[in-house]
Structure formats: structure tokens, C-alpha cells
């Protein structure tokens, strides 16, 4: 049953590609090599996310590692979303984390990426909280949510500037959604490969 649920969640995420108008040109390494893979030592794929990485604790971003980036990769984008919930009564999911323009020579992100709109390596980040990782926070009163982390290998750097403060009249969550739309639009036609990793979470009962 858990395998079936995970497959359904991944199907939802892949379907979102059409909504975002992202044209992916294959998901394997150069020359038809092995598919990209995304892993973390923080939890097993499809299993519960430890409190450390969630709103039940310190919201530390997990260490991520990826392999088999396609030939011609110029940058990576990391996106963390909860497809079980939408914000503002729209089809948009909350931005738990979005990191773009990660350098092509990167093979992962360390645990505990610091706050900041632009990081020392030139990559940029945003979430519904601001320029920082936002941990899972599904309420204890509801079902377990599926948090999906995707890494995209692109054949370009994205001309999307570091996100500043939300414009007047726009809250941080809506601002992050707007930035994500800009990033996804810029990704259109430039995706060489993709890998997905899923974690489960709901908050502990008080």
C-alpha cells in the first residue's frame, strides 16, 4: 500500500510538469546512461521524516546527494513540495524549498544550508518562510503528508534573480509561489534529467 501511495504522489508531481509547461528532454545521463538518482541519509525514501528536519524541531535542511547528472548539465534546481495541500485555494502547493542555479559541479547540498537569498556558491533559495528551508508541518489532526524533493539537471543557468522581500500586499507564501513560477517558466525546454525522493510527515499530537 505504501508503495502504491508513493507511486501516486510521484505521478501527481510528474503531472504538474504539464501545468508548469516544462519540456523535459530525457531523464538519463549522457548517451542513454543510468537515470539520475537522488538520495539522503536523513530518512529512507518513502519513510517518515525525523523531527529534526521539520516544524516539530529546528527545521534543518537535509543533506542531499545526486548522481548520474546528464552530460551537458549547466546547473541544478531543487524543489521541495507537499502535493497533499494547496495554498490560497489554488492548485499551487506551498513552497517548502526552492534552490536554483546550483553549480553544475555540485553533487549535493550539505545538511543545514544557511538562510540567505543568495548562497556563497551563487545558488539562490526561497520558501514560504523566506530565503530559507521550510520544514514539513502537516497538522497532527490530519493524514500523513507526502513531501517530495525533486532535483532537476538543466542545460542552462536561470536568469531569475535572488528573491527579495515580498512586495507590499503580498505575503511570503504567495511571494514564494510567484518566484517558483518564474523559475519553472525559465526551466521550460532546458531539463536534461530529474530525480525524486519522498518523505512522510505529520506533526506530533500536542
Phi and psi in degrees as GROMACS dihedral restraints (atoms count N, CA, C in turn):
[ dihedral_restraints ]
;  ai    aj    ak    al  type     phi  dphi    fc
    3     4     5     6     1   -63.2    20    10
    4     5     6     7     1   -39.3    20    10
    6     7     8     9     1   -63.5    20    10
    7     8     9    10     1   -40.5    20    10
    9    10    11    12     1   -64.3    20    10
   10    11    12    13     1   -44.7    20    10
   12    13    14    15     1   -62.3    20    10
   13    14    15    16     1   -41.3    20    10
   15    16    17    18     1   -63.5    20    10
   16    17    18    19     1   -41.8    20    10
   18    19    20    21     1   -61.8    20    10
   19    20    21    22     1   -38.5    20    10
   21    22    23    24     1   -66.0    20    10
   22    23    24    25     1   -41.3    20    10
   24    25    26    27     1   -64.1    20    10
   25    26    27    28     1   -43.8    20    10
   27    28    29    30     1   -62.9    20    10
   28    29    30    31     1   -37.0    20    10
   30    31    32    33     1   -61.6    20    10
   31    32    33    34     1   -39.4    20    10
   33    34    35    36     1   -62.1    20    10
   34    35    36    37     1   -44.7    20    10
   36    37    38    39     1   -63.6    20    10
   37    38    39    40     1   -42.3    20    10
   39    40    41    42     1   -65.9    20    10
   40    41    42    43     1   -36.8    20    10
   42    43    44    45     1   -64.4    20    10
   43    44    45    46     1   -32.7    20    10
   45    46    47    48     1   -59.6    20    10
   46    47    48    49     1   -22.2    20    10
   48    49    50    51     1   -58.5    20    10
   49    50    51    52     1   -37.2    20    10
   51    52    53    54     1   -66.8    20    10
   52    53    54    55     1   -42.0    20    10
   54    55    56    57     1   -62.1    20    10
   55    56    57    58     1   -35.7    20    10
   57    58    59    60     1   -85.9    20    10
   58    59    60    61     1    -2.0    20    10
   60    61    62    63     1    56.6    20    10
   61    62    63    64     1    45.0    20    10
   63    64    65    66     1  -100.0    20    10
   64    65    66    67     1   119.5    20    10
   66    67    68    69     1   -95.5    20    10
   67    68    69    70     1   110.6    20    10
   69    70    71    72     1   -94.0    20    10
   70    71    72    73     1   132.0    20    10
   72    73    74    75     1  -106.1    20    10
   73    74    75    76     1    66.0    20    10
   75    76    77    78     1    89.9    20    10
   76    77    78    79     1   149.1    20    10
   78    79    80    81     1  -119.4    20    10
   79    80    81    82     1    19.6    20    10
   81    82    83    84     1  -116.6    20    10
   82    83    84    85     1   165.9    20    10
   84    85    86    87     1   -65.5    20    10
   85    86    87    88     1   169.8    20    10
   87    88    89    90     1   -54.6    20    10
   88    89    90    91     1   139.5    20    10
   90    91    92    93     1    72.3    20    10
   91    92    93    94     1    24.7    20    10
   93    94    95    96     1    72.7    20    10
   94    95    96    97     1    28.6    20    10
   96    97    98    99     1   -73.6    20    10
   97    98    99   100     1  -167.6    20    10
   99   100   101   102     1   -64.4    20    10
  100   101   102   103     1   149.6    20    10
  102   103   104   105     1   -66.4    20    10
  103   104   105   106     1   151.8    20    10
  105   106   107   108     1   -58.7    20    10
  106   107   108   109     1   148.1    20    10
  108   109   110   111     1  -134.0    20    10
  109   110   111   112     1   140.9    20    10
  111   112   113   114     1  -120.6    20    10
  112   113   114   115     1   133.0    20    10
  114   115   116   117     1  -139.8    20    10
  115   116   117   118     1   162.1    20    10
  117   118   119   120     1  -146.9    20    10
  118   119   120   121     1   148.5    20    10
  120   121   122   123     1   -87.7    20    10
  121   122   123   124     1    -2.0    20    10
  123   124   125   126     1   -71.6    20    10
  124   125   126   127     1   -34.5    20    10
  126   127   128   129     1  -160.3    20    10
  127   128   129   130     1   162.0    20    10
  129   130   131   132     1   -79.6    20    10
  130   131   132   133     1   146.4    20    10
  132   133   134   135     1   -55.4    20    10
  133   134   135   136     1   125.6    20    10
  135   136   137   138     1    83.2    20    10
  136   137   138   139     1     5.7    20    10
  138   139   140   141     1  -108.4    20    10
  139   140   141   142     1   178.1    20    10
  141   142   143   144     1   -68.1    20    10
  142   143   144   145     1   139.8    20    10
  144   145   146   147     1   -85.3    20    10
  145   146   147   148     1   125.9    20    10
  147   148   149   150     1   -60.3    20    10
  148   149   150   151     1   150.2    20    10
  150   151   152   153     1   -55.3    20    10
  151   152   153   154     1   -33.4    20    10
  153   154   155   156     1   -49.3    20    10
  154   155   156   157     1   -34.4    20    10
  156   157   158   159     1   -97.3    20    10
  157   158   159   160     1    11.0    20    10
  159   160   161   162     1  -125.8    20    10
  160   161   162   163     1   179.8    20    10
  162   163   164   165     1   -74.5    20    10
  163   164   165   166     1    -4.3    20    10
  165   166   167   168     1   -79.3    20    10
  166   167   168   169     1   -10.6    20    10
  168   169   170   171     1  -142.8    20    10
  169   170   171   172     1  -129.1    20    10
  171   172   173   174     1   -93.4    20    10
  172   173   174   175     1    -0.5    20    10
  174   175   176   177     1    53.1    20    10
  175   176   177   178     1    51.5    20    10
  177   178   179   180     1   -80.7    20    10
  178   179   180   181     1   131.6    20    10
  180   181   182   183     1   -71.7    20    10
  181   182   183   184     1   138.9    20    10
  183   184   185   186     1   -75.1    20    10
  184   185   186   187     1   152.2    20    10
  186   187   188   189     1   -68.6    20    10
  187   188   189   190     1   134.4    20    10
  189   190   191   192     1  -121.9    20    10
  190   191   192   193     1   144.3    20    10
  192   193   194   195     1  -137.5    20    10
  193   194   195   196     1   138.6    20    10
  195   196   197   198     1  -132.7    20    10
  196   197   198   199     1   153.8    20    10
  198   199   200   201     1  -134.1    20    10
  199   200   201   202     1   165.7    20    10
  201   202   203   204     1    62.4    20    10
  202   203   204   205     1    40.7    20    10
  204   205   206   207     1   -63.4    20    10
  205   206   207   208     1   136.4    20    10
  207   208   209   210     1   -63.3    20    10
  208   209   210   211     1   152.6    20    10
  210   211   212   213     1   -61.0    20    10
  211   212   213   214     1   138.7    20    10
  213   214   215   216     1    93.1    20    10
  214   215   216   217     1     1.9    20    10
  216   217   218   219     1   -64.8    20    10
  217   218   219   220     1   130.9    20    10
  219   220   221   222     1  -110.9    20    10
  220   221   222   223     1   -21.2    20    10
  222   223   224   225     1  -166.1    20    10
  223   224   225   226     1   168.8    20    10
  225   226   227   228     1  -125.9    20    10
  226   227   228   229     1   152.5    20    10
  228   229   230   231     1  -124.0    20    10
  229   230   231   232     1   134.2    20    10
  231   232   233   234     1  -115.0    20    10
  232   233   234   235     1   130.9    20    10
  234   235   236   237     1  -132.1    20    10
  235   236   237   238     1   130.8    20    10
  237   238   239   240     1  -119.9    20    10
  238   239   240   241     1   124.2    20    10
  240   241   242   243     1  -138.7    20    10
  241   242   243   244     1   162.1    20    10
  243   244   245   246     1  -117.2    20    10
  244   245   246   247     1    96.1    20    10
  246   247   248   249     1   -69.7    20    10
  247   248   249   250     1    -6.7    20    10
  249   250   251   252     1   -83.3    20    10
  250   251   252   253     1    -3.9    20    10
  252   253   254   255     1  -145.0    20    10
  253   254   255   256     1   142.7    20    10
  255   256   257   258     1  -114.4    20    10
  256   257   258   259     1   161.4    20    10
  258   259   260   261     1  -112.9    20    10
  259   260   261   262     1   153.7    20    10
  261   262   263   264     1    54.5    20    10
  262   263   264   265     1    28.3    20    10
  264   265   266   267     1    55.3    20    10
  265   266   267   268     1    38.0    20    10
  267   268   269   270     1  -122.2    20    10
  268   269   270   271     1  -175.6    20    10
  270   271   272   273     1   -85.3    20    10
  271   272   273   274     1    -0.7    20    10
  273   274   275   276     1   -77.4    20    10
  274   275   276   277     1   134.6    20    10
  276   277   278   279     1   -89.1    20    10
  277   278   279   280     1   157.4    20    10
  279   280   281   282     1   -66.2    20    10
  280   281   282   283     1   142.8    20    10
  282   283   284   285     1   -85.0    20    10
  283   284   285   286     1   102.7    20    10
  285   286   287   288     1   -81.6    20    10
  286   287   288   289     1   -30.1    20    10
  288   289   290   291     1  -170.7    20    10
  289   290   291   292     1   135.4    20    10
  291   292   293   294     1  -140.5    20    10
  292   293   294   295     1   121.5    20    10
  294   295   296   297     1  -125.8    20    10
  295   296   297   298     1   124.9    20    10
  297   298   299   300     1  -129.8    20    10
  298   299   300   301     1   163.1    20    10
  300   301   302   303     1    61.7    20    10
  301   302   303   304     1    35.5    20    10
  303   304   305   306     1   -68.9    20    10
  304   305   306   307     1   129.7    20    10
  306   307   308   309     1   -56.8    20    10
  307   308   309   310     1   150.6    20    10
  309   310   311   312     1   -63.6    20    10
  310   311   312   313     1   -26.4    20    10
  312   313   314   315     1   -84.6    20    10
  313   314   315   316     1     0.3    20    10
  315   316   317   318     1   -75.5    20    10
  316   317   318   319     1   144.2    20    10
  318   319   320   321     1  -120.0    20    10
  319   320   321   322     1    12.0    20    10
  321   322   323   324     1   167.0    20    10
  322   323   324   325     1  -177.5    20    10
  324   325   326   327     1  -125.2    20    10
  325   326   327   328     1   141.8    20    10
  327   328   329   330     1   -75.5    20    10
  328   329   330   331     1   162.7    20    10
  330   331   332   333     1   -66.3    20    10
  331   332   333   334     1   143.8    20    10
  333   334   335   336     1    71.4    20    10
  334   335   336   337     1    48.2    20    10
  336   337   338   339     1   -59.4    20    10
  337   338   339   340     1   130.6    20    10
  339   340   341   342     1   -72.1    20    10
  340   341   342   343     1   162.7    20    10
  342   343   344   345     1   -68.1    20    10
  343   344   345   346     1   148.8    20    10
  345   346   347   348     1   148.7    20    10
  346   347   348   349     1   136.0    20    10
  348   349   350   351     1   -65.3    20    10
  349   350   351   352     1   -33.8    20    10
  351   352   353   354     1  -129.1    20    10
  352   353   354   355     1   129.5    20    10
  354   355   356   357     1   -93.4    20    10
  355   356   357   358     1   164.9    20    10
  357   358   359   360     1   -56.4    20    10
  358   359   360   361     1   -30.3    20    10
  360   361   362   363     1   -84.3    20    10
  361   362   363   364     1     2.8    20    10
  363   364   365   366     1    97.0    20    10
  364   365   366   367     1   -12.2    20    10
  366   367   368   369     1   -72.2    20    10
  367   368   369   370     1   159.4    20    10
  369   370   371   372     1  -126.9    20    10
  370   371   372   373     1   150.3    20    10
  372   373   374   375     1  -141.2    20    10
  373   374   375   376     1   156.2    20    10
  375   376   377   378     1  -157.4    20    10
  376   377   378   379     1   155.4    20    10
  378   379   380   381     1  -154.9    20    10
  379   380   381   382     1   179.0    20    10
  381   382   383   384     1   -65.2    20    10
  382   383   384   385     1   -15.7    20    10
  384   385   386   387     1   -89.5    20    10
  385   386   387   388     1   -23.9    20    10
  387   388   389   390     1   136.7    20    10
  388   389   390   391     1  -153.2    20    10
  390   391   392   393     1   -82.4    20    10
  391   392   393   394     1    62.7    20    10
  393   394   395   396     1  -163.5    20    10
  394   395   396   397     1   155.8    20    10
  396   397   398   399     1   -61.3    20    10
  397   398   399   400     1   136.1    20    10
  399   400   401   402     1  -114.1    20    10
  400   401   402   403     1   116.1    20    10
  402   403   404   405     1   -71.8    20    10
  403   404   405   406     1   162.7    20    10
  405   406   407   408     1   -57.5    20    10
  406   407   408   409     1   147.3    20    10
  408   409   410   411     1  -151.1    20    10
  409   410   411   412     1    30.2    20    10
  411   412   413   414     1   -56.1    20    10
  412   413   414   415     1   133.9    20    10
  414   415   416   417     1   -65.1    20    10
  415   416   417   418     1   150.0    20    10
  417   418   419   420     1   -65.7    20    10
  418   419   420   421     1   -23.4    20    10
  420   421   422   423     1   -80.3    20    10
  421   422   423   424     1    -9.4    20    10
  423   424   425   426     1  -113.1    20    10
  424   425   426   427     1  -168.4    20    10
  426   427   428   429     1   -75.7    20    10
  427   428   429   430     1   166.1    20    10
  429   430   431   432     1   -65.4    20    10
  430   431   432   433     1   136.7    20    10
  432   433   434   435     1  -101.6    20    10
  433   434   435   436     1   153.3    20    10
  435   436   437   438     1  -101.8    20    10
  436   437   438   439     1   111.7    20    10
  438   439   440   441     1   -96.7    20    10
  439   440   441   442     1   121.5    20    10
  441   442   443   444     1  -112.3    20    10
  442   443   444   445     1   122.0    20    10
  444   445   446   447     1  -105.1    20    10
  445   446   447   448     1   127.0    20    10
  447   448   449   450     1  -120.5    20    10
  448   449   450   451     1   140.8    20    10
  450   451   452   453     1  -118.3    20    10
  451   452   453   454     1   131.2    20    10
  453   454   455   456     1  -113.9    20    10
  454   455   456   457     1   134.1    20    10
  456   457   458   459     1   -98.0    20    10
  457   458   459   460     1   125.6    20    10
  459   460   461   462     1  -115.0    20    10
  460   461   462   463     1   154.9    20    10
  462   463   464   465     1   -94.3    20    10
  463   464   465   466     1    19.8    20    10
  465   466   467   468     1  -155.2    20    10
  466   467   468   469     1   163.9    20    10
  468   469   470   471     1   -89.3    20    10
  469   470   471   472     1   151.6    20    10
  471   472   473   474     1   -97.3    20    10
  472   473   474   475     1   133.5    20    10
  474   475   476   477     1   -88.3    20    10
  475   476   477   478     1    59.8    20    10
  477   478   479   480     1  -121.6    20    10
  478   479   480   481     1   113.1    20    10
  480   481   482   483     1   -67.8    20    10
  481   482   483   484     1   162.6    20    10
  483   484   485   486     1   -57.3    20    10
  484   485   486   487     1   140.0    20    10
  486   487   488   489     1   -76.8    20    10
  487   488   489   490     1   127.4    20    10
  489   490   491   492     1   -88.7    20    10
  490   491   492   493     1  -164.8    20    10
  492   493   494   495     1   -65.6    20    10
  493   494   495   496     1   153.1    20    10
  495   496   497   498     1   -62.0    20    10
  496   497   498   499     1   137.2    20    10
  498   499   500   501     1   -59.9    20    10
  499   500   501   502     1   155.7    20    10
  501   502   503   504     1   -57.2    20    10
  502   503   504   505     1   132.7    20    10
  504   505   506   507     1    88.3    20    10
  505   506   507   508     1    -0.4    20    10
  507   508   509   510     1  -120.2    20    10
  508   509   510   511     1   127.0    20    10
  510   511   512   513     1   -80.9    20    10
  511   512   513   514     1   168.1    20    10
  513   514   515   516     1   -61.6    20    10
  514   515   516   517     1   -37.8    20    10
  516   517   518   519     1   -65.9    20    10
  517   518   519   520     1   -45.0    20    10
  519   520   521   522     1   -67.6    20    10
  520   521   522   523     1   -36.3    20    10
  522   523   524   525     1   -61.3    20    10
  523   524   525   526     1   -43.4    20    10
  525   526   527   528     1   -63.9    20    10
  526   527   528   529     1   -39.1    20    10
  528   529   530   531     1   -62.0    20    10
  529   530   531   532     1   -41.2    20    10
  531   532   533   534     1   -64.3    20    10
  532   533   534   535     1   -41.2    20    10
  534   535   536   537     1   -63.6    20    10
  535   536   537   538     1   -42.4    20    10
  537   538   539   540     1   -61.1    20    10
  538   539   540   541     1   -40.5    20    10
  540   541   542   543     1   -59.1    20    10
  541   542   543   544     1   -42.1    20    10
  543   544   545   546     1   -63.3    20    10
  544   545   546   547     1   -42.3    20    10
  546   547   548   549     1   -64.9    20    10
  547   548   549   550     1   -47.5    20    10
  549   550   551   552     1   -63.8    20    10
  550   551   552   553     1   -38.9    20    10
  552   553   554   555     1   -62.6    20    10
  553   554   555   556     1   -41.1    20    10
  555   556   557   558     1   -67.9    20    10
  556   557   558   559     1   -26.2    20    10
  558   559   560   561     1   -74.1    20    10
  559   560   561   562     1   -19.7    20    10
  561   562   563   564     1   -53.4    20    10
  562   563   564   565     1   124.7    20    10
  564   565   566   567     1    80.8    20    10
  565   566   567   568     1     4.3    20    10
  567   568   569   570     1  -120.5    20    10
  568   569   570   571     1     5.7    20    10
  570   571   572   573     1   -85.1    20    10
  571   572   573   574     1   119.5    20    10
  573   574   575   576     1   -93.2    20    10
  574   575   576   577     1   -28.2    20    10
  576   577   578   579     1  -166.3    20    10
  577   578   579   580     1   164.1    20    10
  579   580   581   582     1  -153.1    20    10
  580   581   582   583     1   146.5    20    10
  582   583   584   585     1  -139.5    20    10
  583   584   585   586     1   151.1    20    10
  585   586   587   588     1  -131.3    20    10
  586   587   588   589     1   144.4    20    10
  588   589   590   591     1  -139.8    20    10
  589   590   591   592     1   138.3    20    10
  591   592   593   594     1  -121.6    20    10
  592   593   594   595     1   141.0    20    10
  594   595   596   597     1  -131.7    20    10
  595   596   597   598     1   153.1    20    10
  597   598   599   600     1  -110.4    20    10
  598   599   600   601     1   146.1    20    10
  600   601   602   603     1  -165.3    20    10
  601   602   603   604     1   144.6    20    10
  603   604   605   606     1  -147.7    20    10
  604   605   606   607     1   151.0    20    10
  606   607   608   609     1   -66.6    20    10
  607   608   609   610     1   152.1    20    10
  609   610   611   612     1   -70.4    20    10
  610   611   612   613     1   143.6    20    10
  612   613   614   615     1   -64.6    20    10
  613   614   615   616     1   139.4    20    10
